[in-house]
């Protein structure tokens, strides 16, 4: 077994106008800067952000374990509802689910949640290359949800040394 940690590497999609980047780089990099003062602010009902993840290792044969690590909080504890509704990983098309929906209710304090997928629908490298992590939040008229840090730990089996994929060029 081998393991790898992957993180968002670009902006992908979001539900405008309810998403703002606060502090730091002012883009997806706030999710990996190890600072609690920079974050992605989700406001409004069913707001979401999606980020493509780093490419998978070349020796990945089959993913056997997935843990999404997200550091989050709700910005206000008074008034209306607000929660980190779910996190889910999709293929690069953004609509074919790779994992089950990982549920977690964020609290009024900053906390790190390690969400373990119980279902992995696609385990192959092709499905995981370009995978997209979607964070869905729900905030009413008061408050918002902050996504402060985000990364994904994968455990996988490696392609056997004798079975490595090779590209053969044939001359014409």
VMD Tcl script that builds the backbone (N, CA, C; Angstrom):
set m [mol new atoms 516]
animate dup $m
set s [atomselect $m all]
$s set {name element resname resid chain x y z} {
  {N N UNK 1 A 0.841 -1.185 0.000}
  {CA C UNK 1 A 0.000 0.000 0.000}
  {C C UNK 1 A 0.882 1.244 0.000}
  {N N UNK 2 A 0.399 2.266 -0.654}
  {CA C UNK 2 A 1.076 3.554 -0.699}
  {C C UNK 2 A 0.052 4.622 -0.325}
  {N N UNK 3 A 0.531 5.823 -0.042}
  {CA C UNK 3 A -0.360 6.917 0.329}
  {C C UNK 3 A 0.113 8.203 -0.326}
  {N N UNK 4 A -0.828 9.087 -0.561}
  {CA C UNK 4 A -0.514 10.401 -1.125}
  {C C UNK 4 A -1.520 11.412 -0.575}
  {N N UNK 5 A -1.073 12.639 -0.420}
  {CA C UNK 5 A -1.939 13.743 -0.018}
  {C C UNK 5 A -2.065 14.669 -1.218}
  {N N UNK 6 A -3.300 14.968 -1.621}
  {CA C UNK 6 A -3.541 15.877 -2.740}
  {C C UNK 6 A -4.353 17.063 -2.257}
  {N N UNK 7 A -4.177 18.191 -2.950}
  {CA C UNK 7 A -4.832 19.433 -2.544}
  {C C UNK 7 A -5.426 20.118 -3.768}
  {N N UNK 8 A -6.303 21.092 -3.559}
  {CA C UNK 8 A -6.832 21.855 -4.691}
  {C C UNK 8 A -5.690 22.518 -5.459}
  {N N UNK 9 A -5.804 22.537 -6.789}
  {CA C UNK 9 A -4.754 23.154 -7.587}
  {C C UNK 9 A -5.266 24.230 -8.533}
  {N N UNK 10 A -6.552 24.547 -8.470}
  {CA C UNK 10 A -7.116 25.606 -9.313}
  {C C UNK 10 A -8.545 25.875 -8.864}
  {N N UNK 11 A -9.094 26.977 -9.327}
  {CA C UNK 11 A -10.507 27.252 -9.111}
  {C C UNK 11 A -11.284 26.499 -10.184}
  {N N UNK 12 A -12.445 25.988 -9.857}
  {CA C UNK 12 A -13.211 25.199 -10.816}
  {C C UNK 12 A -14.603 25.789 -11.001}
  {N N UNK 13 A -15.434 25.668 -9.996}
  {CA C UNK 13 A -16.804 26.159 -10.101}
  {C C UNK 13 A -17.287 26.581 -8.725}
  {N N UNK 14 A -18.235 27.479 -8.704}
  {CA C UNK 14 A -18.813 27.918 -7.446}
  {C C UNK 14 A -20.204 28.474 -7.719}
  {N N UNK 15 A -20.962 28.656 -6.644}
  {CA C UNK 15 A -22.309 29.211 -6.790}
  {C C UNK 15 A -22.259 30.696 -6.472}
  {N N UNK 16 A -22.109 31.502 -7.473}
  {CA C UNK 16 A -22.036 32.962 -7.323}
  {C C UNK 16 A -23.422 33.490 -6.999}
  {N N UNK 17 A -23.569 34.584 -6.290}
  {CA C UNK 17 A -22.521 35.464 -5.776}
  {C C UNK 17 A -22.180 35.191 -4.327}
  {N N UNK 18 A -22.359 33.991 -3.845}
  {CA C UNK 18 A -22.265 33.724 -2.414}
  {C C UNK 18 A -20.885 33.276 -1.942}
  {N N UNK 19 A -19.881 33.240 -2.837}
  {CA C UNK 19 A -18.549 32.774 -2.477}
  {C C UNK 19 A -17.570 33.934 -2.547}
  {N N UNK 20 A -16.800 34.129 -1.477}
  {CA C UNK 20 A -15.736 35.138 -1.487}
  {C C UNK 20 A -14.487 34.552 -0.857}
  {N N UNK 21 A -13.338 34.981 -1.367}
  {CA C UNK 21 A -12.055 34.585 -0.802}
  {C C UNK 21 A -11.611 35.690 0.146}
  {N N UNK 22 A -11.218 35.319 1.351}
  {CA C UNK 22 A -10.833 36.295 2.366}
  {C C UNK 22 A -9.378 36.073 2.745}
  {N N UNK 23 A -8.581 37.151 2.687}
  {CA C UNK 23 A -7.190 37.096 3.116}
  {C C UNK 23 A -6.309 36.289 2.188}
  {N N UNK 24 A -5.041 36.225 2.521}
  {CA C UNK 24 A -4.090 35.394 1.786}
  {C C UNK 24 A -4.036 35.710 0.311}
  {N N UNK 25 A -3.959 34.676 -0.497}
  {CA C UNK 25 A -3.785 34.808 -1.939}
  {C C UNK 25 A -5.046 35.285 -2.652}
  {N N UNK 26 A -6.187 35.222 -2.003}
  {CA C UNK 26 A -7.423 35.651 -2.634}
  {C C UNK 26 A -7.916 34.668 -3.684}
  {N N UNK 27 A -7.493 33.409 -3.610}
  {CA C UNK 27 A -7.978 32.376 -4.526}
  {C C UNK 27 A -7.877 31.015 -3.834}
  {N N UNK 28 A -7.929 29.942 -4.596}
  {CA C UNK 28 A -7.935 28.595 -4.019}
  {C C UNK 28 A -6.733 28.315 -3.131}
  {N N UNK 29 A -5.654 29.061 -3.288}
  {CA C UNK 29 A -4.459 28.837 -2.468}
  {C C UNK 29 A -4.697 29.099 -0.981}
  {N N UNK 30 A -5.769 29.827 -0.626}
  {CA C UNK 30 A -6.064 30.035 0.796}
  {C C UNK 30 A -6.383 28.706 1.476}
  {N N UNK 31 A -6.743 27.690 0.705}
  {CA C UNK 31 A -7.080 26.387 1.278}
  {C C UNK 31 A -5.865 25.567 1.656}
  {N N UNK 32 A -4.676 26.038 1.312}
  {CA C UNK 32 A -3.472 25.277 1.639}
  {C C UNK 32 A -2.358 26.153 2.182}
  {N N UNK 33 A -2.714 27.307 2.775}
  {CA C UNK 33 A -1.688 28.217 3.297}
  {C C UNK 33 A -1.472 28.090 4.804}
  {N N UNK 34 A -2.132 27.138 5.448}
  {CA C UNK 34 A -1.957 26.870 6.889}
  {C C UNK 34 A -2.218 28.097 7.752}
  {N N UNK 35 A -3.193 28.913 7.350}
  {CA C UNK 35 A -3.547 30.104 8.121}
  {C C UNK 35 A -5.041 30.102 8.408}
  {N N UNK 36 A -5.402 30.384 9.650}
  {CA C UNK 36 A -6.814 30.472 10.013}
  {C C UNK 36 A -7.414 31.830 9.688}
  {N N UNK 37 A -6.619 32.763 9.167}
  {CA C UNK 37 A -7.130 34.093 8.834}
  {C C UNK 37 A -7.442 34.247 7.350}
  {N N UNK 38 A -7.176 33.221 6.557}
  {CA C UNK 38 A -7.567 33.246 5.139}
  {C C UNK 38 A -8.445 32.033 4.881}
  {N N UNK 39 A -9.520 32.231 4.108}
  {CA C UNK 39 A -10.499 31.168 3.933}
  {C C UNK 39 A -11.420 31.482 2.754}
  {N N UNK 40 A -12.246 30.502 2.409}
  {CA C UNK 40 A -13.301 30.689 1.423}
  {C C UNK 40 A -14.601 30.836 2.197}
  {N N UNK 41 A -15.267 31.962 2.006}
  {CA C UNK 41 A -16.499 32.270 2.729}
  {C C UNK 41 A -17.710 31.841 1.896}
  {N N UNK 42 A -18.528 30.952 2.457}
  {CA C UNK 42 A -19.757 30.498 1.798}
  {C C UNK 42 A -20.933 31.161 2.505}
  {N N UNK 43 A -21.754 31.903 1.775}
  {CA C UNK 43 A -22.946 32.515 2.354}
  {C C UNK 43 A -24.136 32.189 1.458}
  {N N UNK 44 A -25.288 32.012 2.055}
  {CA C UNK 44 A -26.485 31.707 1.281}
  {C C UNK 44 A -26.805 30.225 1.306}
  {N N UNK 45 A -28.030 29.922 0.926}
  {CA C UNK 45 A -28.513 28.542 0.950}
  {C C UNK 45 A -27.847 27.725 -0.150}
  {N N UNK 46 A -27.378 26.538 0.211}
  {CA C UNK 46 A -26.795 25.584 -0.732}
  {C C UNK 46 A -25.689 26.177 -1.601}
  {N N UNK 47 A -24.823 26.971 -0.999}
  {CA C UNK 47 A -23.674 27.496 -1.739}
  {C C UNK 47 A -22.606 26.414 -1.799}
  {N N UNK 48 A -21.877 26.366 -2.901}
  {CA C UNK 48 A -20.847 25.352 -3.031}
  {C C UNK 48 A -19.624 25.909 -3.731}
  {N N UNK 49 A -18.529 25.229 -3.506}
  {CA C UNK 49 A -17.312 25.463 -4.259}
  {C C UNK 49 A -16.774 24.103 -4.672}
  {N N UNK 50 A -16.130 24.065 -5.822}
  {CA C UNK 50 A -15.513 22.838 -6.315}
  {C C UNK 50 A -14.107 23.167 -6.774}
  {N N UNK 51 A -13.171 22.291 -6.437}
  {CA C UNK 51 A -11.783 22.491 -6.839}
  {C C UNK 51 A -11.209 21.210 -7.397}
  {N N UNK 52 A -10.503 21.291 -8.537}
  {CA C UNK 52 A -9.791 20.104 -9.017}
  {C C UNK 52 A -8.621 19.806 -8.090}
  {N N UNK 53 A -8.323 18.529 -7.939}
  {CA C UNK 53 A -7.229 18.100 -7.073}
  {C C UNK 53 A -5.977 17.828 -7.903}
  {N N UNK 54 A -4.842 17.790 -7.219}
  {CA C UNK 54 A -3.587 17.450 -7.883}
  {C C UNK 54 A -3.735 16.125 -8.619}
  {N N UNK 55 A -2.923 15.926 -9.681}
  {CA C UNK 55 A -2.923 14.649 -10.391}
  {C C UNK 55 A -2.446 13.531 -9.479}
  {N N UNK 56 A -2.883 12.361 -9.797}
  {CA C UNK 56 A -2.544 11.190 -9.003}
  {C C UNK 56 A -1.157 10.664 -9.389}
  {N N UNK 57 A -0.519 9.925 -8.479}
  {CA C UNK 57 A 0.799 9.344 -8.775}
  {C C UNK 57 A 0.724 8.378 -9.960}
  {N N UNK 58 A 1.797 8.293 -10.721}
  {CA C UNK 58 A 1.850 7.418 -11.881}
  {C C UNK 58 A 1.742 5.944 -11.543}
  {N N UNK 59 A 2.091 5.577 -10.308}
  {CA C UNK 59 A 2.050 4.160 -9.918}
  {C C UNK 59 A 0.731 3.747 -9.267}
  {N N UNK 60 A -0.284 4.632 -9.297}
  {CA C UNK 60 A -1.574 4.320 -8.688}
  {C C UNK 60 A -2.279 3.244 -9.500}
  {N N UNK 61 A -2.635 2.150 -8.834}
  {CA C UNK 61 A -3.394 1.086 -9.474}
  {C C UNK 61 A -4.854 1.167 -9.053}
  {N N UNK 62 A -5.113 1.166 -7.731}
  {CA C UNK 62 A -6.485 1.209 -7.234}
  {C C UNK 62 A -6.534 1.941 -5.895}
  {N N UNK 63 A -7.416 2.909 -5.786}
  {CA C UNK 63 A -7.613 3.641 -4.533}
  {C C UNK 63 A -8.393 2.746 -3.582}
  {N N UNK 64 A -7.875 2.605 -2.353}
  {CA C UNK 64 A -8.533 1.743 -1.361}
  {C C UNK 64 A -9.044 2.515 -0.150}
  {N N UNK 65 A -8.622 3.768 0.010}
  {CA C UNK 65 A -9.072 4.565 1.142}
  {C C UNK 65 A -9.030 6.046 0.818}
  {N N UNK 66 A -10.039 6.788 1.296}
  {CA C UNK 66 A -10.133 8.226 1.043}
  {C C UNK 66 A -10.527 8.931 2.339}
  {N N UNK 67 A -9.740 9.943 2.718}
  {CA C UNK 67 A -10.098 10.799 3.841}
  {C C UNK 67 A -9.984 12.242 3.382}
  {N N UNK 68 A -11.095 12.978 3.475}
  {CA C UNK 68 A -11.089 14.397 3.149}
  {C C UNK 68 A -10.889 15.161 4.457}
  {N N UNK 69 A -9.854 15.974 4.488}
  {CA C UNK 69 A -9.544 16.772 5.670}
  {C C UNK 69 A -9.949 18.206 5.390}
  {N N UNK 70 A -10.889 18.721 6.172}
  {CA C UNK 70 A -11.327 20.094 5.982}
  {C C UNK 70 A -11.347 20.808 7.322}
  {N N UNK 71 A -10.767 21.977 7.340}
  {CA C UNK 71 A -10.780 22.846 8.516}
  {C C UNK 71 A -11.835 23.900 8.239}
  {N N UNK 72 A -12.811 24.032 9.138}
  {CA C UNK 72 A -13.948 24.900 8.854}
  {C C UNK 72 A -14.540 25.454 10.136}
  {N N UNK 73 A -15.426 26.418 9.971}
  {CA C UNK 73 A -16.234 26.945 11.074}
  {C C UNK 73 A -17.411 27.716 10.515}
  {N N UNK 74 A -18.395 27.968 11.364}
  {CA C UNK 74 A -19.467 28.887 10.991}
  {C C UNK 74 A -19.115 30.243 11.588}
  {N N UNK 75 A -19.447 31.326 10.879}
  {CA C UNK 75 A -18.995 32.654 11.293}
  {C C UNK 75 A -19.864 33.305 12.347}
  {N N UNK 76 A -21.035 32.770 12.575}
  {CA C UNK 76 A -21.938 33.368 13.553}
  {C C UNK 76 A -22.727 32.263 14.217}
  {N N UNK 77 A -23.029 32.430 15.471}
  {CA C UNK 77 A -23.829 31.408 16.169}
  {C C UNK 77 A -25.199 31.931 16.549}
  {N N UNK 78 A -25.564 33.113 16.046}
  {CA C UNK 78 A -26.882 33.628 16.378}
  {C C UNK 78 A -27.777 33.654 15.152}
  {N N UNK 79 A -29.056 33.584 15.387}
  {CA C UNK 79 A -30.001 33.739 14.293}
  {C C UNK 79 A -30.244 32.475 13.500}
  {N N UNK 80 A -29.967 32.548 12.226}
  {CA C UNK 80 A -30.379 31.564 11.247}
  {C C UNK 80 A -29.503 30.312 11.228}
  {N N UNK 81 A -29.903 29.332 10.436}
  {CA C UNK 81 A -29.156 28.092 10.287}
  {C C UNK 81 A -27.921 28.307 9.413}
  {N N UNK 82 A -26.914 27.496 9.630}
  {CA C UNK 82 A -25.742 27.477 8.761}
  {C C UNK 82 A -24.969 26.209 9.097}
  {N N UNK 83 A -24.490 25.524 8.083}
  {CA C UNK 83 A -23.694 24.329 8.339}
  {C C UNK 83 A -22.862 23.960 7.113}
  {N N UNK 84 A -21.788 23.258 7.401}
  {CA C UNK 84 A -21.010 22.595 6.369}
  {C C UNK 84 A -21.833 21.354 6.054}
  {N N UNK 85 A -22.489 21.355 4.912}
  {CA C UNK 85 A -23.466 20.321 4.622}
  {C C UNK 85 A -22.804 19.010 4.211}
  {N N UNK 86 A -21.890 19.074 3.234}
  {CA C UNK 86 A -21.253 17.841 2.785}
  {C C UNK 86 A -20.017 18.130 1.944}
  {N N UNK 87 A -19.203 17.108 1.799}
  {CA C UNK 87 A -18.039 17.140 0.923}
  {C C UNK 87 A -18.109 15.862 0.088}
  {N N UNK 88 A -17.791 15.973 -1.204}
  {CA C UNK 88 A -17.853 14.801 -2.079}
  {C C UNK 88 A -16.829 14.949 -3.196}
  {N N UNK 89 A -16.282 13.835 -3.638}
  {CA C UNK 89 A -15.310 13.869 -4.727}
  {C C UNK 89 A -15.964 13.308 -5.989}
  {N N UNK 90 A -15.751 14.044 -7.095}
  {CA C UNK 90 A -16.315 13.688 -8.393}
  {C C UNK 90 A -15.198 13.464 -9.405}
  {N N UNK 91 A -15.530 12.760 -10.492}
  {CA C UNK 91 A -14.609 12.679 -11.617}
  {C C UNK 91 A -14.421 14.077 -12.193}
  {N N UNK 92 A -13.488 14.220 -13.127}
  {CA C UNK 92 A -13.181 15.540 -13.693}
  {C C UNK 92 A -14.372 16.191 -14.380}
  {N N UNK 93 A -15.401 15.422 -14.741}
  {CA C UNK 93 A -16.586 16.017 -15.363}
  {C C UNK 93 A -17.422 16.804 -14.359}
  {N N UNK 94 A -17.116 16.653 -13.070}
  {CA C UNK 94 A -17.817 17.401 -12.030}
  {C C UNK 94 A -19.187 16.857 -11.676}
  {N N UNK 95 A -19.634 15.783 -12.330}
  {CA C UNK 95 A -20.967 15.266 -12.036}
  {C C UNK 95 A -21.010 13.776 -11.698}
  {N N UNK 96 A -19.991 13.025 -12.047}
  {CA C UNK 96 A -19.957 11.590 -11.729}
  {C C UNK 96 A -19.270 11.395 -10.383}
  {N N UNK 97 A -20.033 10.986 -9.386}
  {CA C UNK 97 A -19.505 10.854 -8.024}
  {C C UNK 97 A -18.531 9.692 -7.912}
  {N N UNK 98 A -17.379 9.959 -7.298}
  {CA C UNK 98 A -16.401 8.920 -7.002}
  {C C UNK 98 A -16.616 8.385 -5.590}
  {N N UNK 99 A -16.922 9.284 -4.649}
  {CA C UNK 99 A -17.146 8.869 -3.261}
  {C C UNK 99 A -18.587 9.143 -2.860}
  {N N UNK 100 A -18.960 8.586 -1.721}
  {CA C UNK 100 A -20.247 8.913 -1.150}
  {C C UNK 100 A -20.197 10.342 -0.615}
  {N N UNK 101 A -21.348 10.855 -0.231}
  {CA C UNK 101 A -21.424 12.201 0.330}
  {C C UNK 101 A -20.959 12.134 1.779}
  {N N UNK 102 A -19.945 12.929 2.118}
  {CA C UNK 102 A -19.374 12.923 3.461}
  {C C UNK 102 A -19.993 14.075 4.236}
  {N N UNK 103 A -20.709 13.756 5.297}
  {CA C UNK 103 A -21.487 14.751 6.019}
  {C C UNK 103 A -20.794 15.182 7.298}
  {N N UNK 104 A -20.862 16.486 7.585}
  {CA C UNK 104 A -20.291 17.010 8.821}
  {C C UNK 104 A -20.896 18.371 9.112}
  {N N UNK 105 A -21.365 18.561 10.321}
  {CA C UNK 105 A -21.876 19.865 10.732}
  {C C UNK 105 A -20.752 20.640 11.411}
  {N N UNK 106 A -20.392 21.790 10.854}
  {CA C UNK 106 A -19.352 22.633 11.448}
  {C C UNK 106 A -19.929 23.373 12.645}
  {N N UNK 107 A -19.053 23.770 13.553}
  {CA C UNK 107 A -19.482 24.491 14.754}
  {C C UNK 107 A -19.018 25.938 14.687}
  {N N UNK 108 A -19.297 26.705 15.744}
  {CA C UNK 108 A -18.912 28.111 15.808}
  {C C UNK 108 A -17.438 28.320 16.094}
  {N N UNK 109 A -16.704 27.262 16.329}
  {CA C UNK 109 A -15.264 27.386 16.532}
  {C C UNK 109 A -14.544 26.704 15.377}
  {N N UNK 110 A -13.318 27.116 15.121}
  {CA C UNK 110 A -12.534 26.498 14.055}
  {C C UNK 110 A -12.184 25.078 14.475}
  {N N UNK 111 A -12.457 24.126 13.592}
  {CA C UNK 111 A -12.173 22.717 13.883}
  {C C UNK 111 A -11.762 22.015 12.592}
  {N N UNK 112 A -10.991 20.954 12.745}
  {CA C UNK 112 A -10.587 20.142 11.604}
  {C C UNK 112 A -11.409 18.859 11.611}
  {N N UNK 113 A -11.988 18.548 10.461}
  {CA C UNK 113 A -12.803 17.350 10.309}
  {C C UNK 113 A -12.099 16.409 9.332}
  {N N UNK 114 A -11.955 15.172 9.717}
  {CA C UNK 114 A -11.355 14.150 8.867}
  {C C UNK 114 A -12.483 13.207 8.452}
  {N N UNK 115 A -12.979 13.390 7.238}
  {CA C UNK 115 A -14.159 12.678 6.763}
  {C C UNK 115 A -13.736 11.482 5.916}
  {N N UNK 116 A -14.077 10.290 6.373}
  {CA C UNK 116 A -13.656 9.051 5.708}
  {C C UNK 116 A -14.778 8.553 4.802}
  {N N UNK 117 A -14.448 8.327 3.536}
  {CA C UNK 117 A -15.432 7.811 2.581}
  {C C UNK 117 A -15.714 6.345 2.874}
  {N N UNK 118 A -16.987 6.000 2.934}
  {CA C UNK 118 A -17.345 4.596 3.140}
  {C C UNK 118 A -17.587 3.885 1.810}
  {N N UNK 119 A -17.799 4.664 0.755}
  {CA C UNK 119 A -17.989 4.103 -0.575}
  {C C UNK 119 A -17.053 4.795 -1.553}
  {N N UNK 120 A -16.309 4.001 -2.318}
  {CA C UNK 120 A -15.459 4.520 -3.388}
  {C C UNK 120 A -15.936 3.832 -4.662}
  {N N UNK 121 A -16.685 4.551 -5.487}
  {CA C UNK 121 A -17.322 3.955 -6.663}
  {C C UNK 121 A -16.353 3.686 -7.805}
  {N N UNK 122 A -15.295 4.488 -7.908}
  {CA C UNK 122 A -14.291 4.309 -8.952}
  {C C UNK 122 A -12.927 4.329 -8.287}
  {N N UNK 123 A -12.106 3.339 -8.558}
  {CA C UNK 123 A -10.816 3.236 -7.874}
  {C C UNK 123 A -9.626 3.423 -8.801}
  {N N UNK 124 A -9.833 3.461 -10.105}
  {CA C UNK 124 A -8.733 3.483 -11.075}
  {C C UNK 124 A -8.124 4.875 -11.254}
  {N N UNK 125 A -6.901 4.919 -11.716}
  {CA C UNK 125 A -6.163 6.166 -11.920}
  {C C UNK 125 A -6.874 7.105 -12.885}
  {N N UNK 126 A -7.410 6.564 -13.967}
  {CA C UNK 126 A -8.085 7.403 -14.959}
  {C C UNK 126 A -9.243 8.167 -14.331}
  {N N UNK 127 A -10.003 7.510 -13.474}
  {CA C UNK 127 A -11.134 8.174 -12.805}
  {C C UNK 127 A -10.671 9.240 -11.833}
  {N N UNK 128 A -9.523 9.031 -11.199}
  {CA C UNK 128 A -9.039 9.959 -10.179}
  {C C UNK 128 A -8.227 11.111 -10.743}
  {N N UNK 129 A -7.611 10.957 -11.910}
  {CA C UNK 129 A -6.883 12.083 -12.505}
  {C C UNK 129 A -7.866 13.197 -12.828}
  {N N UNK 130 A -7.607 14.381 -12.324}
  {CA C UNK 130 A -8.500 15.510 -12.536}
  {C C UNK 130 A -9.711 15.516 -11.630}
  {N N UNK 131 A -9.721 14.659 -10.611}
  {CA C UNK 131 A -10.864 14.592 -9.692}
  {C C UNK 131 A -11.143 15.960 -9.080}
  {N N UNK 132 A -12.406 16.185 -8.755}
  {CA C UNK 132 A -12.884 17.468 -8.243}
  {C C UNK 132 A -13.493 17.248 -6.856}
  {N N UNK 133 A -13.091 18.079 -5.900}
  {CA C UNK 133 A -13.655 18.018 -4.550}
  {C C UNK 133 A -14.687 19.137 -4.418}
  {N N UNK 134 A -15.925 18.773 -4.074}
  {CA C UNK 134 A -17.014 19.745 -3.952}
  {C C UNK 134 A -17.405 19.888 -2.484}
  {N N UNK 135 A -17.435 21.126 -2.014}
  {CA C UNK 135 A -17.847 21.447 -0.648}
  {C C UNK 135 A -19.180 22.177 -0.731}
  {N N UNK 136 A -20.204 21.612 -0.099}
  {CA C UNK 136 A -21.541 22.200 -0.101}
  {C C UNK 136 A -21.847 22.735 1.290}
  {N N UNK 137 A -22.242 23.994 1.342}
  {CA C UNK 137 A -22.568 24.637 2.619}
  {C C UNK 137 A -23.990 25.164 2.564}
  {N N UNK 138 A -24.550 25.404 3.732}
  {CA C UNK 138 A -25.902 25.927 3.802}
  {C C UNK 138 A -25.940 26.995 4.885}
  {N N UNK 139 A -26.155 28.223 4.489}
  {CA C UNK 139 A -26.252 29.324 5.450}
  {C C UNK 139 A -27.504 30.117 5.116}
  {N N UNK 140 A -28.230 30.471 6.134}
  {CA C UNK 140 A -29.458 31.242 5.927}
  {C C UNK 140 A -29.157 32.715 5.775}
  {N N UNK 141 A -29.960 33.552 6.424}
  {CA C UNK 141 A -29.827 34.999 6.248}
  {C C UNK 141 A -28.760 35.618 7.136}
  {N N UNK 142 A -28.313 34.910 8.147}
  {CA C UNK 142 A -27.279 35.430 9.046}
  {C C UNK 142 A -26.121 34.442 9.082}
  {N N UNK 143 A -24.907 34.948 8.985}
  {CA C UNK 143 A -23.741 34.081 9.117}
  {C C UNK 143 A -23.304 33.447 7.813}
  {N N UNK 144 A -22.227 32.680 7.915}
  {CA C UNK 144 A -21.676 31.987 6.754}
  {C C UNK 144 A -20.806 30.839 7.246}
  {N N UNK 145 A -20.318 30.049 6.314}
  {CA C UNK 145 A -19.433 28.933 6.636}
  {C C UNK 145 A -18.083 29.211 6.008}
  {N N UNK 146 A -17.025 29.030 6.769}
  {CA C UNK 146 A -15.675 29.248 6.273}
  {C C UNK 146 A -15.020 27.909 5.999}
  {N N UNK 147 A -14.499 27.716 4.803}
  {CA C UNK 147 A -13.626 26.593 4.504}
  {C C UNK 147 A -12.214 27.147 4.588}
  {N N UNK 148 A -11.453 26.708 5.572}
  {CA C UNK 148 A -10.156 27.311 5.868}
  {C C UNK 148 A -9.010 26.532 5.233}
  {N N UNK 149 A -9.027 25.233 5.359}
  {CA C UNK 149 A -8.004 24.361 4.756}
  {C C UNK 149 A -8.722 23.160 4.162}
  {N N UNK 150 A -8.146 22.589 3.092}
  {CA C UNK 150 A -8.744 21.419 2.465}
  {C C UNK 150 A -7.662 20.595 1.787}
  {N N UNK 151 A -7.648 19.298 2.058}
  {CA C UNK 151 A -6.798 18.360 1.325}
  {C C UNK 151 A -7.397 16.964 1.452}
  {N N UNK 152 A -6.861 16.041 0.667}
  {CA C UNK 152 A -7.408 14.685 0.615}
  {C C UNK 152 A -6.258 13.691 0.750}
  {N N UNK 153 A -6.413 12.748 1.679}
  {CA C UNK 153 A -5.453 11.659 1.838}
  {C C UNK 153 A -6.000 10.426 1.126}
  {N N UNK 154 A -5.166 9.848 0.258}
  {CA C UNK 154 A -5.552 8.629 -0.457}
  {C C UNK 154 A -4.614 7.492 -0.087}
  {N N UNK 155 A -5.159 6.312 0.093}
  {CA C UNK 155 A -4.376 5.094 0.235}
  {C C UNK 155 A -4.664 4.298 -1.024}
  {N N UNK 156 A -3.614 3.725 -1.624}
  {CA C UNK 156 A -3.809 3.018 -2.883}
  {C C UNK 156 A -2.831 1.868 -3.030}
  {N N UNK 157 A -3.212 0.938 -3.897}
  {CA C UNK 157 A -2.286 -0.131 -4.279}
  {C C UNK 157 A -1.501 0.370 -5.485}
  {N N UNK 158 A -0.278 -0.120 -5.582}
  {CA C UNK 158 A 0.588 0.313 -6.667}
  {C C UNK 158 A 0.545 -0.670 -7.827}
  {N N UNK 159 A 0.780 -0.150 -9.021}
  {CA C UNK 159 A 0.924 -1.003 -10.190}
  {C C UNK 159 A 2.170 -1.852 -9.972}
  {N N UNK 160 A 2.065 -3.144 -10.203}
  {CA C UNK 160 A 3.220 -4.031 -10.032}
  {C C UNK 160 A 4.334 -3.603 -10.979}
  {N N UNK 161 A 5.580 -3.703 -10.513}
  {CA C UNK 161 A 6.733 -3.235 -11.290}
  {C C UNK 161 A 6.766 -3.820 -12.695}
  {N N UNK 162 A 6.463 -5.089 -12.860}
  {CA C UNK 162 A 6.488 -5.720 -14.179}
  {C C UNK 162 A 5.307 -5.336 -15.057}
  {N N UNK 163 A 4.308 -4.675 -14.455}
  {CA C UNK 163 A 3.100 -4.319 -15.205}
  {C C UNK 163 A 2.995 -2.826 -15.482}
  {N N UNK 164 A 4.067 -2.098 -15.325}
  {CA C UNK 164 A 4.025 -0.657 -15.580}
  {C C UNK 164 A 3.608 -0.416 -17.026}
  {N N UNK 165 A 2.818 0.601 -17.182}
  {CA C UNK 165 A 2.355 0.940 -18.526}
  {C C UNK 165 A 3.510 1.510 -19.339}
  {N N UNK 166 A 3.630 1.061 -20.570}
  {CA C UNK 166 A 4.697 1.558 -21.440}
  {C C UNK 166 A 4.086 2.099 -22.715}
  {N N UNK 167 A 4.722 3.127 -23.223}
  {CA C UNK 167 A 4.290 3.695 -24.500}
  {C C UNK 167 A 5.347 3.334 -25.523}
  {N N UNK 168 A 4.925 2.658 -26.572}
  {CA C UNK 168 A 5.855 2.221 -27.609}
  {C C UNK 168 A 5.608 3.069 -28.857}
  {N N UNK 169 A 6.650 3.677 -29.353}
  {CA C UNK 169 A 6.564 4.475 -30.564}
  {C C UNK 169 A 6.939 3.603 -31.755}
  {N N UNK 170 A 6.094 3.599 -32.733}
  {CA C UNK 170 A 6.346 2.809 -33.934}
  {C C UNK 170 A 6.663 3.771 -35.072}
  {N N UNK 171 A 7.774 3.566 -35.737}
  {CA C UNK 171 A 8.167 4.432 -36.856}
  {C C UNK 171 A 7.318 4.169 -38.082}
  {N N UNK 172 A 7.196 5.149 -38.915}
  {CA C UNK 172 A 6.402 4.971 -40.131}
  {C C UNK 172 A 7.286 4.892 -41.352}
}
mol reanalyze $m
mol bondsrecalc $m
mol representation Tube
mol addrep $m
